[in-house]
Amino acid sequence: MYDVIIIGAGPAGLSAAIYAGRALLKTLLIEKAADGGQIASTSEIENYPGGLLEDESGQTLISRMSEQAARFGAERVYNTVESVDLKGDVKTVTCPGVEYSAKTVIVATGARPRPIGCENEDKFVGRGISFCATCDANFFRNKEVFVAGGGDAAVEEAVYLTKFARKVTVIHRRDKLRAAKSIQEKAFANEKIKFIWDSVIESVDGDGVLNKMTIRNVKTDELTEIHADENDKVFGLFGYLGLLPNSALFEDALPLENGYISTDEDMKTGLPGVFAAGDIRVKSLRQVITAASDGAIAAVQAEKYVSDI
């Protein structure tokens, strides 16, 4: 019997584990893949207070968070949660072959990248299409790459990709970027970055690897085909078009709004002893700092709940 089970080891889950561990709660942190969630694939972090002034990436920041959680005694399990039962005084979390019980649960399952939404997309994920510049930029060294999106992540990763690619083209469905002004300035000042405005990607194709795509101008409906350079024989396409919440496990258990879990300012959901933190919850800003804040609040509230019962 644990005092708290935390599902997800992104910034919110790790922050919750640090605070729960320091409070001497018997804590279990469950993660199905690698620590960090989306931030683990972010190449550069400049806006996290106290982060390294140079060479701070998602991986370096998460590594330090993971070490802190371990230092304060959080138990770790790498497994996939198949189902949850969050009603009653004892909550159960079921993974393949094992069931865990706790007095409280903190849901920190985060969100995942939204697909580009073009024809044949599934066929070329890992064969030219990627959602992680840090992971795959090196495959396109001295080649041409495209980035779909116009927000902070899209423009930041476009700048990062210029370290590897010969040319980077940002394809955005509007006529101006949504990214922060400071990020835009970096992109506009980079000679390797070009822009295709008012356009979306309709389809992708290729002979085993991505080397052709069709884009559509949303104002004129004009279609344009783009082909890989004959010498390259492939180009990269990186998607940064927003997020989808990882909330399927909780559809019948917790109140959702557009797939995100509704909470109050104390991270409390509609069920006693159940909290949500980070990108999975309804909120106005999804950043590392807000996820870490959510995790800390959720853990403190979990401690109060355990003390009360």
Solvent accessible surface area in square Angstrom, and as a share of the most:
residue,aa,sasa,rsa
1,M,113,0.50
2,Y,29,0.11
3,D,21,0.11
4,V,0,0.00
5,I,0,0.00
6,I,0,0.00
7,I,7,0.04
8,G,9,0.09
9,A,0,0.00
10,G,12,0.11
11,P,15,0.10
12,A,6,0.05
13,G,0,0.00
14,L,0,0.00
15,S,9,0.06
16,A,0,0.00
17,A,0,0.00
18,I,18,0.09
19,Y,94,0.36
20,A,0,0.00
21,G,6,0.05
22,R,146,0.53
23,A,34,0.26
24,L,161,0.80
25,L,21,0.11
26,K,99,0.42
27,T,3,0.02
28,L,1,0.01
29,L,0,0.00
30,I,1,0.01
31,E,20,0.09
32,K,147,0.62
33,A,67,0.52
34,A,73,0.57
35,D,22,0.12
36,G,0,0.00
37,G,49,0.47
38,Q,60,0.27
39,I,25,0.13
40,A,23,0.18
41,S,30,0.20
42,T,28,0.16
43,S,19,0.12
44,E,86,0.39
45,I,13,0.07
46,E,123,0.55
47,N,108,0.55
48,Y,51,0.19
49,P,86,0.54
50,G,82,0.79
51,G,15,0.14
52,L,90,0.45
53,L,181,0.90
54,E,137,0.61
55,D,129,0.67
56,E,4,0.02
57,S,19,0.12
58,G,0,0.00
59,Q,107,0.47
60,T,51,0.30
61,L,7,0.03
62,I,8,0.04
63,S,54,0.35
64,R,87,0.32
65,M,13,0.06
66,S,22,0.14
67,E,106,0.48
68,Q,67,0.30
69,A,0,0.00
70,A,64,0.50
71,R,166,0.60
72,F,67,0.28
73,G,54,0.52
74,A,8,0.07
75,E,77,0.34
76,R,68,0.25
77,V,32,0.19
78,Y,125,0.47
79,N,40,0.21
80,T,67,0.39
81,V,16,0.09
82,E,100,0.45
83,S,54,0.35
84,V,27,0.15
85,D,77,0.40
86,L,4,0.02
87,K,139,0.59
88,G,54,0.51
89,D,110,0.57
90,V,71,0.41
91,K,2,0.01
92,T,30,0.17
93,V,0,0.00
94,T,37,0.22
95,C,1,0.00
96,P,69,0.43
97,G,90,0.86
98,V,55,0.32
99,E,110,0.49
100,Y,34,0.13
101,S,33,0.21
102,A,0,0.00
103,K,64,0.27
104,T,0,0.00
105,V,0,0.00
106,I,0,0.00
107,V,0,0.00
108,A,7,0.06
109,T,31,0.18
110,G,18,0.17
111,A,8,0.06
112,R,113,0.41
113,P,58,0.36
114,R,105,0.38
115,P,67,0.42
116,I,20,0.10
117,G,68,0.65
118,C,12,0.07
119,E,115,0.51
120,N,44,0.23
121,E,14,0.06
122,D,130,0.67
123,K,137,0.58
124,F,12,0.05
125,V,73,0.42
126,G,70,0.67
127,R,135,0.49
128,G,7,0.06
129,I,1,0.01
130,S,9,0.06
131,F,47,0.20
132,C,17,0.10
133,A,0,0.00
134,T,39,0.23
135,C,81,0.49
136,D,37,0.19
137,A,1,0.01
138,N,89,0.46
139,F,147,0.61
140,F,14,0.06
141,R,122,0.44
142,N,104,0.53
143,K,50,0.21
144,E,31,0.14
145,V,0,0.00
146,F,6,0.03
147,V,0,0.00
148,A,4,0.03
149,G,1,0.01
150,G,0,0.00
151,G,11,0.10
152,D,53,0.28
153,A,51,0.40
154,A,1,0.01
155,V,0,0.00
156,E,64,0.29
157,E,7,0.03
158,A,0,0.00
159,V,31,0.18
160,Y,34,0.13
161,L,1,0.01
162,T,13,0.08
163,K,141,0.60
164,F,37,0.16
165,A,1,0.01
166,R,109,0.40
167,K,78,0.33
168,V,0,0.00
169,T,6,0.04
170,V,0,0.00
171,I,5,0.02
172,H,6,0.03
173,R,127,0.46
174,R,116,0.43
175,D,84,0.44
176,K,146,0.62
177,L,12,0.06
178,R,135,0.49
179,A,5,0.04
180,A,49,0.38
181,K,152,0.64
182,S,73,0.47
183,I,23,0.12
184,Q,19,0.08
185,E,119,0.53
186,K,92,0.39
187,A,0,0.00
188,F,111,0.46
189,A,83,0.64
190,N,40,0.20
191,E,157,0.70
192,K,81,0.34
193,I,9,0.04
194,K,104,0.44
195,F,44,0.18
196,I,49,0.25
197,W,83,0.29
198,D,19,0.10
199,S,6,0.04
200,V,25,0.15
201,I,15,0.08
202,E,68,0.31
203,S,26,0.17
204,V,0,0.00
205,D,66,0.34
206,G,24,0.23
207,D,130,0.67
208,G,41,0.40
209,V,61,0.35
210,L,0,0.00
211,N,39,0.20
212,K,64,0.27
213,M,1,0.00
214,T,20,0.12
215,I,10,0.05
216,R,66,0.24
217,N,41,0.21
218,V,47,0.27
219,K,140,0.59
220,T,92,0.54
221,D,91,0.47
222,E,110,0.49
223,L,110,0.55
224,T,63,0.36
225,E,96,0.43
226,I,27,0.14
227,H,110,0.49
228,A,17,0.14
229,D,62,0.32
230,E,156,0.70
231,N,139,0.71
232,D,20,0.11
233,K,144,0.61
234,V,25,0.14
235,F,2,0.01
236,G,0,0.00
237,L,0,0.00
238,F,0,0.00
239,G,0,0.00
240,Y,35,0.13
241,L,62,0.31
242,G,39,0.38
243,L,49,0.24
244,L,43,0.21
245,P,21,0.13
246,N,48,0.25
247,S,8,0.05
248,A,83,0.64
249,L,61,0.30
250,F,1,0.00
251,E,110,0.50
252,D,150,0.78
253,A,30,0.23
254,L,9,0.05
255,P,62,0.39
256,L,55,0.28
257,E,92,0.41
258,N,138,0.71
259,G,24,0.23
260,Y,32,0.12
261,I,0,0.00
262,S,36,0.24
263,T,31,0.18
264,D,68,0.35
265,E,146,0.65
266,D,47,0.24
267,M,6,0.03
268,K,90,0.38
269,T,18,0.10
270,G,57,0.55
271,L,38,0.19
272,P,92,0.58
273,G,5,0.04
274,V,1,0.00
275,F,4,0.02
276,A,0,0.00
277,A,0,0.00
278,G,1,0.01
279,D,24,0.12
280,I,0,0.00
281,R,28,0.10
282,V,52,0.30
283,K,37,0.16
284,S,120,0.78
285,L,95,0.47
286,R,66,0.24
287,Q,63,0.28
288,V,18,0.10
289,I,78,0.40
290,T,31,0.18
291,A,6,0.05
292,A,15,0.11
293,S,53,0.34
294,D,7,0.04
295,G,0,0.00
296,A,18,0.14
297,I,57,0.29
298,A,0,0.00
299,A,2,0.01
300,V,56,0.32
301,Q,24,0.10
302,A,0,0.00
303,E,61,0.27
304,K,111,0.47
305,Y,45,0.17
306,V,23,0.13
307,S,87,0.56
308,D,122,0.63
309,I,118,0.60
